[in-house]
Amino acid sequence: PYNHVPTEWVCVFFMVLYSISTAIHMGQALKYKLWWMIPTATLSGVLEILGWSARLWSSQRPELLTPFEMQLVGTIIAPTPLLAANFSTLGKIIYELGPQFSCLTPLMYSLIFCSFDVICFTIQTVGGAVAARAVSDTSADPGGRIMLVGIVGQLVAIIIYAGLATEFLLRRKYNAPFRHQVIRFGRGQYPISKEMQQFISGMSFCTICIFIRSVYRTVELADGWSGSVIATEAYFNWLDGGFITVAIYTLNIFHPGIYLKSAHR
């Protein structure tokens, strides 16, 4: 079903990397009492482990459909909860730096983007299930198209999210508030600290990695189940496994529990 046989050592390599990061994310969530990081970043790691475990199974038994179906659903939906962590973190960054410079309130960022993320997650899951149950490339096309809708929706969400984040930072830099209000914590008028700049850079890099992976999966699904993109294992290893590994470890390093006081709210 892959049009190639997954390489065993590559599967083991990514399983180990994701297992380490997931364990760290769980420890960080417990340490900083950031319970929302469990159904987001931690869940993403668990789904990646599931997906790459299935690919390892396929490396031993490439003729079986069950591991192919497992890895298809697992690797497609896994980055979605990770993206939700980024969406939630932006709201907390805005709370720290000054909500008056944002067109949306911090809470609205989390509600709107995470709700849309759940919708994309559901669409991708349904599409993956439909494609996994198909018995041929042709009958799998409807599932692929459904997944493509979810991935494209995710791409659009990332672009809008990045645009709003950029607008917020520019408004704050040039002291151009979107609205005037009384700020109890009085942070908006001060320069952004070096630590916060590092955190924002880390979150930006994490988002870029997820975006690149989403572009790859969009091209892959648009090319079809018998296309050259899905048949090339190196593309998947580097552009999916590699970039999501970098993204999830970036969030380990630039963790909101370390950099944000409001992350506990």
C-alpha positions, 0 to 999 in steps of 0.5 A: 500500500505504501509503494515502498517498504518503510525502513526499519531503523528510521522507524525505530529512530523516530519512535525513540525521539518521539518517546523521549519528547513525549515523556519530557512534555508530560513531565513539564506539564506536571511540573508547571501544572499546565494541564492543557499541554497534556491534550495538546503537545503530549497527545501529539507525541503519543499519536506520532509514536502510534504512527511510527510504531505502525510503520515499524510493523509495516517494515516487517510485514509490508503486505498487511493493511492494518499497520498501514491504516494505523500509520495513515491516521496517526501521522496525519492527525498527530501534528494537529494537537501540537498546533493547538498548543501554539494557538493557546500559547499565543493567547497567553503571550498576548495576555503578558504583553498587552491585550490592547494591541490585539484585535482579539482577546487572549481567550478568543484566540484560544477559543476560535483557533482551537475550535477550528483545530478540533474541526480540522482534527475531526475532518482528518480523522474521518478522512483517514478512516474512510481511506483506511477502509478502502480496498483500492487506490480508486476507492481510497480517493474520497478519504484522501480528499476529505483529509486534504480538506482538513490539511488545507484548513489547517494551513489556512488557520496557520496563515491567519494565526501568523498574520494576527500574531505579526500584527500584534507584535507590530502594533506593540512595537510601534505603540499602536493599540487596537483599542484603549483599555485600563491594563492592571498589569501594565506591561504594554508600555515596556520593551519585550524582554530578551527571554520573551523574544527568545520564546516568541522566536522559538514558537515562530520556528515551531509554527514554521516547521508545522507549516512546512509539514502541512504543505508537504502533506497537502502536495502528497494528498493532492498527488494521489495514492499512486503518485510519486510523492507518497511513494518516496519514503525520503520525502515523508521521513524528512518533511513529516517525521523530521520537521514534526520532530524538530517542532515538538522538541522546540516546544520542549525547549521553549516551553510556556511553563518556563517563559510565561507567567500567564501560562498557569491561568 
